[in-house]
Amino acid sequence: MSVPAERRSPAEAVAGFMAAAALFAGLVAIVYRPARVAPAAVIVALVAVGIGGRHSRLAAWAVVAGAVGWFVGMTVAIVTGHPLY
């Protein structure tokens, strides 16, 4: 069921942009300072989930990407000897 355009709020668009940014940051956490980037990505994604709207599934995937990015990034950083934070 599609929501008419007049009922969509600007907050939904902001939530979509926040979810996309958090998804990108979660992936960046794999290669750059996972202990600093991934928690910030998860927090931004959780705020996007809280806003809700039509981008709630994207925001949920952003939370997953942040968690996976943290785990994989920490593993890669430890194995290669790169800084964690």
GUKOL-393667 format. One record per residue: residue number from 1; residue in one letter; x, y, z of N, C-alpha, C in turn. Coordinates in nm, 2 decimals. Each point is the difference from the previous one (the first is absolute). Example, Ala and Ser with C-alpha at 12.3 -4.5 7.8 and 13.67 -1.06 7.14 Angstrom:
<pts>
(1, "A", (1.32, -0.57, 0.78), (-0.09, 0.12, 0.00), (0.09, 0.12, 0.00));
(2, "S", (-0.04, 0.11, -0.07), (0.09, 0.11, 0.00), (-0.08, 0.11, 0.08));
</pts>
This chain:
<pts>
(1, "M", (0.08, -0.12, 0.00), (-0.08, 0.12, 0.00), (0.09, 0.12, 0.00));
(2, "S", (-0.02, 0.09, -0.10), (0.08, 0.11, -0.01), (-0.06, 0.12, 0.07));
(3, "V", (0.09, 0.08, 0.06), (-0.05, 0.12, 0.08), (0.00, 0.11, -0.10));
(4, "P", (-0.11, 0.08, 0.00), (-0.01, 0.12, -0.10), (0.12, 0.10, 0.03));
(5, "A", (0.04, 0.07, -0.10), (0.11, 0.09, 0.01), (-0.02, 0.11, 0.10));
(6, "E", (-0.13, 0.04, 0.02), (-0.02, 0.11, 0.10), (0.01, -0.05, 0.14));
(7, "R", (0.00, -0.13, 0.03), (0.01, -0.05, 0.14), (0.14, -0.03, 0.04));
(8, "R", (0.10, 0.00, -0.10), (0.14, -0.02, 0.03), (0.06, 0.12, 0.07));
(9, "S", (0.07, -0.02, 0.11), (0.06, 0.11, 0.07), (0.15, 0.01, -0.04));
(10, "P", (0.05, 0.12, 0.01), (0.14, 0.02, -0.02), (0.09, -0.08, 0.09));
(11, "A", (-0.05, -0.04, 0.11), (0.08, -0.08, 0.10), (0.03, -0.14, -0.07));
(12, "E", (-0.09, -0.05, -0.08), (0.03, -0.13, -0.06), (0.11, 0.02, -0.10));
(13, "A", (0.01, 0.11, -0.07), (0.11, 0.02, -0.09), (0.13, 0.01, 0.07));
(14, "V", (0.00, 0.07, 0.11), (0.12, 0.01, 0.09), (0.04, -0.14, 0.05));
(15, "A", (-0.10, -0.08, 0.04), (0.03, -0.13, 0.05), (0.07, -0.09, -0.11));
(16, "G", (-0.05, 0.02, -0.12), (0.06, -0.07, -0.11), (0.15, 0.03, -0.03));
(17, "F", (0.02, 0.14, 0.01), (0.14, 0.04, -0.02), (0.09, -0.04, 0.12));
(18, "M", (-0.05, 0.00, 0.12), (0.07, -0.05, 0.11), (0.03, -0.14, -0.01));
(19, "A", (-0.10, -0.08, -0.04), (0.03, -0.15, -0.01), (0.10, -0.03, -0.11));
(20, "A", (-0.01, 0.08, -0.11), (0.10, -0.02, -0.11), (0.14, 0.03, 0.05));
(21, "A", (0.01, 0.11, 0.07), (0.13, 0.04, 0.06), (0.06, -0.10, 0.10));
(22, "A", (-0.09, -0.05, 0.08), (0.04, -0.10, 0.10), (0.04, -0.13, -0.07));
(23, "L", (-0.07, -0.03, -0.10), (0.04, -0.12, -0.08), (0.14, 0.01, -0.06));
(24, "F", (0.03, 0.12, -0.06), (0.13, 0.03, -0.05), (0.11, 0.00, 0.11));
(25, "A", (-0.03, 0.06, 0.11), (0.09, 0.00, 0.11), (0.03, -0.13, 0.06));
(26, "G", (-0.10, -0.09, 0.00), (0.02, -0.14, 0.05), (0.09, -0.07, -0.09));
(27, "L", (0.00, 0.02, -0.13), (0.09, -0.06, -0.09), (0.14, 0.06, 0.00));
(28, "V", (0.01, 0.13, 0.03), (0.13, 0.06, 0.01), (0.07, -0.05, 0.13));
(29, "A", (-0.08, -0.03, 0.10), (0.06, -0.05, 0.12), (0.09, -0.13, -0.01));
(30, "I", (-0.03, -0.07, -0.11), (0.08, -0.12, -0.03), (0.15, 0.04, -0.03));
(31, "V", (0.02, 0.11, -0.06), (0.14, 0.04, -0.04), (0.06, 0.11, 0.07));
(32, "Y", (-0.08, 0.08, 0.08), (0.05, 0.12, 0.07), (-0.05, 0.01, 0.14));
(33, "R", (0.08, -0.02, 0.10), (-0.03, 0.02, 0.14), (-0.14, -0.05, 0.05));
(34, "P", (-0.02, -0.13, 0.00), (-0.13, -0.06, 0.03), (-0.05, 0.04, 0.14));
(35, "A", (0.08, 0.02, 0.10), (-0.05, 0.03, 0.14), (-0.05, 0.14, 0.01));
(36, "R", (0.03, 0.09, -0.10), (-0.05, 0.13, 0.00), (-0.12, 0.02, -0.10));
(37, "V", (0.01, -0.06, -0.11), (-0.10, 0.03, -0.11), (-0.12, -0.09, 0.02));
(38, "A", (0.01, -0.12, 0.03), (-0.11, -0.09, 0.01), (-0.11, 0.03, 0.10));
(39, "P", (0.05, 0.04, 0.13), (-0.10, 0.04, 0.10), (-0.08, 0.12, -0.05));
(40, "A", (0.07, 0.10, -0.06), (-0.07, 0.12, -0.05), (-0.10, -0.04, -0.11));
(41, "A", (0.03, -0.09, -0.08), (-0.09, -0.05, -0.11), (-0.12, -0.07, 0.06));
(42, "V", (0.02, -0.08, 0.10), (-0.11, -0.07, 0.06), (-0.09, 0.10, 0.07));
(43, "I", (0.05, 0.10, 0.07), (-0.08, 0.10, 0.07), (-0.09, 0.08, -0.11));
(44, "V", (0.07, 0.04, -0.11), (-0.08, 0.07, -0.10), (-0.11, -0.08, -0.06));
(45, "A", (0.04, -0.13, -0.02), (-0.10, -0.10, -0.05), (-0.12, -0.02, 0.09));
(46, "L", (0.03, 0.00, 0.13), (-0.11, -0.02, 0.10), (-0.09, 0.12, 0.01));
(47, "V", (0.06, 0.12, -0.02), (-0.08, 0.12, -0.01), (-0.09, 0.00, -0.12));
(48, "A", (0.05, -0.05, -0.11), (-0.08, -0.01, -0.12), (-0.11, -0.10, 0.01));
(49, "V", (0.03, -0.11, 0.08), (-0.11, -0.10, 0.03), (-0.10, 0.06, 0.08));
(50, "G", (0.04, 0.09, 0.10), (-0.10, 0.06, 0.09), (-0.09, 0.10, -0.08));
(51, "I", (0.06, 0.07, -0.10), (-0.09, 0.09, -0.08), (-0.10, -0.08, -0.08));
(52, "G", (0.04, -0.12, -0.04), (-0.09, -0.08, -0.07), (-0.03, 0.04, -0.14));
(53, "G", (-0.12, -0.03, -0.05), (-0.05, 0.04, -0.13), (0.03, -0.11, -0.10));
(54, "R", (0.00, 0.04, -0.12), (0.02, -0.09, -0.11), (0.14, -0.06, -0.02));
(55, "H", (0.09, 0.06, 0.07), (0.14, -0.05, -0.01), (0.04, -0.08, 0.12));
(56, "S", (-0.09, -0.06, 0.07), (0.03, -0.07, 0.12), (0.08, -0.13, -0.03));
(57, "R", (-0.03, -0.07, -0.11), (0.08, -0.12, -0.03), (0.15, 0.04, -0.04));
(58, "L", (0.02, 0.11, -0.07), (0.13, 0.05, -0.03), (0.08, 0.03, 0.13));
(59, "A", (-0.07, 0.06, 0.10), (0.06, 0.03, 0.12), (0.03, -0.12, 0.08));
(60, "A", (-0.08, -0.10, -0.01), (0.03, -0.13, 0.07), (0.12, -0.07, -0.06));
(61, "W", (0.01, 0.01, -0.13), (0.12, -0.05, -0.07), (0.13, 0.08, 0.04));
(62, "A", (-0.02, 0.12, 0.02), (0.11, 0.09, 0.04), (0.05, -0.04, 0.14));
(63, "V", (-0.09, -0.04, 0.09), (0.04, -0.05, 0.13), (0.08, -0.13, -0.01));
(64, "V", (-0.04, -0.08, -0.09), (0.07, -0.13, -0.02), (0.13, 0.03, -0.06));
(65, "A", (0.01, 0.09, -0.10), (0.13, 0.03, -0.06), (0.10, 0.06, 0.10));
(66, "G", (-0.05, 0.08, 0.09), (0.08, 0.06, 0.10), (0.06, -0.11, 0.10));
(67, "A", (-0.08, -0.10, 0.03), (0.04, -0.10, 0.09), (0.10, -0.09, -0.07));
(68, "V", (-0.03, -0.04, -0.12), (0.09, -0.08, -0.08), (0.13, 0.07, -0.03));
(69, "G", (-0.01, 0.13, -0.03), (0.12, 0.08, -0.03), (0.09, 0.01, 0.12));
(70, "W", (-0.06, 0.01, 0.12), (0.08, 0.00, 0.12), (0.07, -0.13, 0.02));
(71, "F", (-0.07, -0.11, -0.01), (0.06, -0.13, 0.03), (0.11, -0.03, -0.11));
(72, "V", (-0.03, 0.02, -0.12), (0.10, -0.03, -0.11), (0.11, 0.10, 0.01));
(73, "G", (-0.03, 0.12, 0.02), (0.11, 0.10, 0.01), (0.09, -0.02, 0.12));
(74, "M", (-0.05, -0.04, 0.11), (0.08, -0.03, 0.12), (0.09, -0.12, -0.03));
(75, "T", (-0.06, -0.10, -0.07), (0.08, -0.12, -0.03), (0.11, 0.04, -0.10));
(76, "V", (-0.03, 0.07, -0.10), (0.10, 0.04, -0.10), (0.11, 0.09, 0.06));
(77, "A", (-0.04, 0.09, 0.09), (0.10, 0.09, 0.06), (0.09, -0.08, 0.09));
(78, "I", (-0.05, -0.09, 0.08), (0.09, -0.08, 0.09), (0.09, -0.09, -0.08));
(79, "V", (-0.05, -0.06, -0.11), (0.08, -0.09, -0.08), (0.11, 0.07, -0.07));
(80, "T", (-0.03, 0.12, -0.05), (0.10, 0.08, -0.08), (0.08, 0.09, 0.08));
(81, "G", (-0.03, 0.02, 0.13), (0.07, 0.09, 0.09), (-0.03, 0.15, -0.02));
(82, "H", (-0.11, 0.03, -0.06), (-0.04, 0.14, -0.02), (-0.07, 0.05, 0.13));
(83, "P", (0.00, 0.13, 0.02), (-0.07, 0.06, 0.12), (-0.15, -0.03, 0.00));
(84, "L", (-0.05, -0.02, 0.12), (-0.14, -0.02, 0.02), (-0.08, 0.12, 0.01));
(85, "Y", (0.06, 0.11, 0.06), (-0.07, 0.13, 0.02), (0.09, 0.11, -0.03));
</pts>
